[in-house]
Amino acid sequence: MHSTLPLYINGEFTPSKAERTIPVTNPATQLTLTNAPCATNQEVERAIGSAKAAFASWKETPSPERARLMLRYQQLLKEHHDELAEILSQETGKVFADAKGDVWRGIEVVEQACNISSLMMGETAENVARDIDTYSYIQPLGVCAGITPFNFPAMIPLWMFPLAIACGNTFVLKPSEQDPMTPMRLAELFDEAGFPKGLLQVVHGDKEQVDQIINHPDIKAISFVGSAHVGQHIYRTGTHNLKRVQCMTGAKNHMVVMPDANKQQVINHLVGASVGAAGQRCMAISVAVFVGESKAWIPEIKAAIANVKPGLWNDEDAGFGPVISPQAKSRILSLIEQGRKEGANCELDGSSFTLPEYPEGNWVGPTLFSGVTPDMTIYKEEIFGPVLLTMESESLENAVTLVNQNPYGNGTSIFTESGSAARYFQHNIEVGQVGINVPIPVPLPFFSFTGWKNSFYGDHHAYGKQGVRFYTETKTVTSRWFDEDALHGPNMTITLK
Ligand code: NAD
């Protein structure tokens, strides 16, 4: 591994002249794995310039040719699946099976991008007026940019650049400075797949590089995934600069548990969905709302969650790894403390959990609160740690009202055996991704990732048909071929004659 990561500009992995670097550490040991250089102003400029130059010929490349290159990329990602997962585990702390899942959910999006010729088909209508036909084409935008978070360093970059590039755009990726090694390996495999130079650029850094990208006149569209406050900044700045922007942001996801649900299924799914990946998933269940008598299951859920042990990435018995950084850990611990102070019952407290062999790790054990109310800080804030809040509701209607009053709307689920309860829930809930007996309903990439409310700022969502819409323009052509013999006088109206 390089002691400092290179940048990927115009098909070359080049060392940065950065004056500032950010250490990338293993969250279980604090050992520095590599350093992320904060790309200089000129380097970011060069990356955008090279993407702009490459766009001129890439947009003319026939879509089946683009798809064939994407197929080769997909094959390489599959061949390197374990290796990618291992790199990902080192820098995120994720356990290996979960790291493989992170890579796999990205590969699925690349698979979908291989279908780009069909996805970019327009519409046609014959004889919309006498002898006039109308048809539409979908065309790429130009240089697009992606800014990604730490928690899915394979899946989320793969939500973005493969589809954007398959559509005929070129791309500048600024991955999270906390785990840029996986995205860099994704770029190496992209390079190996044989794409022309300059389609994908990777520049490292933080706010400074992001601000340069989102203010740059040659960037046509910005995809962002990360926290709500940064997403709001990027959405405001990007749209102010008249760019197309999609921001997938924070979350507080509820699972509503009906008393008729299968108890064992509830327990099994709630455990994985709440503390799995140390709760660092934007679709993690962070609040379980027990309707009526189902509250009697809380002690069993507590026992099941208490059984999950954090551990190293290659420990097959470990349920999840450390959280990403000491700063993330101290924020989680202070929220747990705040929860106690505000009167919630901390039934299970993972604050002091540690692995004796790895005392430096950012460990937080599974934590469970009961008696949580909507005014508490632990309910209002996204904790992003292995902390499950439990609440109680008299009825399904009240539970739905509670979920709808939450400002976030990323994901939610209901566990029930009643079709009518499920139907009521799916129809009335104001959340963009709904699971029925499915705890983490992340749609596969032929659908789109459709968070609502404060979990999303923009118009078109990530991947699927909406992703294609986001990265393209529609051009509608109205066409007539004159018959020499049929001459008409001037048409002074706007009607088609
Ligand atoms: P973050 O917002 O701190 O960072 C995300 C990206 O923004 C990084 O590349 C970072 O360098 C950059 N950034 C950070 N501060 C910035 C600033 N002030 N100005 C400009 N750029 C800045 O997010 P994170 O901690 O890496 O990721 C966790 C967050 O991401 C959680 O809130 C989680 O819910 C959210 N998330 C959302 C989704 C979704 O699809 N809705 C998916 C995954 C993660």
Residues whose N, C-alpha, C, O or C-beta is under 5 A from the ligand:
A	BS01	NAD	I147 T148 P149 F150 N151 K174 P175 S176 E177 G205 D206 K207 V210 V225 G226 S227 A228 V230 M248 T249 G250 A251 C282 G451 S455
